[in-house]
């Protein structure tokens, strides 16, 4: 994961925002954007913010390609962009862009990306796409966000979008991770939503519609278990005082590992929900670009 032993300070949740330059650096990368803030949550997870291209328009929940230049080719010495799909974690109205990332052992991109600092540049291809958008769902009464790990990122965007609360009577976000520390990003975001004056002004009474349901699979926590198991045995419904999920009232978005995606597809379709798309809105959608 790292070329040297991990500095203990990197395992702490520590925001970095040391930009002191009065002017933005002159872009040296193709489609360059400047990093403005970096936060490390654990030795496996971090988030960062960067400048937003003035021409970039996106729907909350979409993703873009971001990255860095790869290592020079041993023969030619030339470098090629190393890009991956990342969900935009900030809402469509934000003046900056936010991303939430895992640090993969020997990952071609994240082994480099995890070392970025404010003032550094990243490559950002301004062509947003994705299925986790409101347009891909039929109208409903209750909206479920099912996430594992960094799959929470698109929901971080949608949870800060007023349309989410205008369209639904209840919004339930589940986040399943291995350890308690891996829930920090979502926990902080939910707390900020409820306590931040700007969010309260922007979302108003909509925040009363929001239910946060975090679970862990390894470390002991108030709620243990994989979200799929908790759905199948009815624990979620009992905990939340809900009778169940039905195509008449419920809509869902899913973002997680391929295994979770497939399991949740089976569970949701067992309740009678049909998978939708931008061109054919239905009852639930899955982000196929995310695997992790």
DANOR-V894228 format. One record per residue. N is the residue number from 1. RES is the residue in one letter. SS is DSSP state (2 for helix, 1 for strand, 0 for the rest). PHI is phi as a letter, one per 40 degrees, with the letter a starting at -180 (none if undefined). Layout:
BEGIN
N_RES_SS_PHI / N_RES_SS_PHI
END
This chain:
BEGIN
1_X_0_none / 2_X_0_b / 3_X_0_c / 4_X_0_a / 5_X_0_d / 6_X_0_c / 7_X_0_c / 8_X_2_d / 9_X_2_c / 10_X_2_c / 11_X_2_c / 12_X_0_c / 13_X_0_c / 14_X_1_b / 15_X_1_c / 16_X_1_b / 17_X_0_a / 18_X_0_b / 19_X_0_c / 20_X_0_b / 21_X_0_c / 22_X_0_c / 23_X_0_b / 24_X_0_c / 25_X_0_c / 26_X_0_c / 27_X_0_d / 28_X_0_b / 29_X_0_b / 30_X_0_c / 31_X_0_f / 32_X_1_c / 33_X_1_b / 34_X_1_c / 35_X_1_c / 36_X_1_b / 37_X_1_a / 38_X_1_b / 39_X_1_b / 40_X_1_b / 41_X_0_c / 42_X_0_a / 43_X_0_c / 44_X_0_b / 45_X_1_b / 46_X_1_a / 47_X_1_b / 48_X_1_a / 49_X_1_b / 50_X_1_a / 51_X_1_c / 52_X_0_b / 53_X_0_d / 54_X_0_c / 55_X_0_c / 56_X_0_c / 57_X_0_b / 58_X_0_a / 59_X_0_c / 60_X_0_d / 61_X_0_h / 62_X_0_c / 63_X_1_b / 64_X_1_b / 65_X_1_c / 66_X_1_b / 67_X_1_i / 68_X_1_b / 69_X_1_c / 70_X_0_c / 71_X_0_c / 72_X_0_c / 73_X_0_c / 74_X_0_d / 75_X_0_c / 76_X_0_c / 77_X_0_g / 78_X_0_c / 79_X_0_b / 80_X_0_b / 81_X_1_c / 82_X_1_b / 83_X_1_b / 84_X_1_b / 85_X_1_c / 86_X_1_b / 87_X_1_c / 88_X_0_c / 89_X_0_c / 90_X_0_c / 91_X_0_c / 92_X_0_c / 93_X_0_c / 94_X_0_c / 95_X_0_c / 96_X_1_b / 97_X_1_b / 98_X_1_b / 99_X_1_b / 100_X_1_b / 101_X_1_b / 102_X_1_c / 103_X_0_b / 104_X_0_c / 105_X_0_d / 106_X_0_g / 107_X_0_c / 108_X_0_d / 109_X_0_c / 110_X_2_c / 111_X_2_c / 112_X_2_c / 113_X_2_c / 114_X_0_c / 115_X_0_c / 116_X_0_c / 117_X_0_b / 118_X_0_d / 119_X_0_h / 120_X_0_c / 121_X_1_b / 122_X_1_b / 123_X_1_c / 124_X_1_b / 125_X_1_c / 126_X_1_c / 127_X_1_b / 128_X_1_c / 129_X_1_a / 130_X_0_i / 131_X_0_b / 132_X_0_c / 133_X_0_b / 134_X_2_c / 135_X_2_c / 136_X_2_c / 137_X_1_b / 138_X_0_c / 139_X_0_d / 140_X_0_a / 141_X_0_b / 142_X_1_b / 143_X_1_b / 144_X_1_b / 145_X_1_b / 146_X_1_b / 147_X_1_b / 148_X_1_b / 149_X_2_f / 150_X_2_c / 151_X_2_c / 152_X_2_c / 153_X_2_d / 154_X_2_c / 155_X_2_c / 156_X_2_c / 157_X_2_c / 158_X_2_c / 159_X_0_c / 160_X_0_b / 161_X_0_b / 162_X_2_d / 163_X_2_c / 164_X_2_d / 165_X_2_c / 166_X_2_c / 167_X_2_c / 168_X_0_b / 169_X_0_c / 170_X_1_a / 171_X_1_b / 172_X_1_b / 173_X_1_b / 174_X_1_b / 175_X_1_b / 176_X_1_b / 177_X_1_b / 178_X_0_c / 179_X_0_b / 180_X_2_c / 181_X_2_c / 182_X_2_c / 183_X_2_c / 184_X_2_d / 185_X_2_d / 186_X_2_c / 187_X_2_c / 188_X_2_c / 189_X_2_c / 190_X_2_c / 191_X_2_c / 192_X_2_c / 193_X_2_d / 194_X_2_c / 195_X_2_b / 196_X_0_c / 197_X_2_c / 198_X_2_c / 199_X_2_c / 200_X_2_c / 201_X_2_c / 202_X_2_c / 203_X_2_c / 204_X_2_f / 205_X_2_c / 206_X_2_d / 207_X_2_c / 208_X_2_c / 209_X_2_c / 210_X_1_c / 211_X_1_b / 212_X_1_b / 213_X_1_b / 214_X_1_c / 215_X_1_b / 216_X_1_b / 217_X_0_b / 218_X_0_b / 219_X_0_c / 220_X_0_c / 221_X_0_a / 222_X_0_d / 223_X_0_b / 224_X_1_b / 225_X_0_h / 226_X_0_c / 227_X_2_d / 228_X_2_c / 229_X_2_c / 230_X_2_c / 231_X_2_c / 232_X_2_c / 233_X_0_c / 234_X_0_g / 235_X_2_c / 236_X_2_d / 237_X_2_c / 238_X_2_c / 239_X_2_c / 240_X_2_c / 241_X_0_g / 242_X_0_b / 243_X_0_c / 244_X_0_i / 245_X_0_b / 246_X_0_a / 247_X_0_c / 248_X_0_c / 249_X_0_b / 250_X_1_b / 251_X_1_b / 252_X_1_a / 253_X_1_b / 254_X_1_b / 255_X_1_a / 256_X_0_a / 257_X_0_c / 258_X_2_d / 259_X_2_c / 260_X_2_c / 261_X_2_d / 262_X_2_c / 263_X_2_c / 264_X_2_c / 265_X_2_d / 266_X_2_c / 267_X_2_c / 268_X_2_c / 269_X_2_c / 270_X_2_c / 271_X_0_c / 272_X_0_g / 273_X_0_c / 274_X_0_b / 275_X_1_c / 276_X_0_b / 277_X_1_a / 278_X_0_d / 279_X_0_c / 280_X_1_a / 281_X_0_d / 282_X_1_b / 283_X_0_c / 284_X_1_a / 285_X_1_b / 286_X_1_b / 287_X_0_c / 288_X_0_c / 289_X_0_c / 290_X_0_c / 291_X_0_b / 292_X_0_i
END
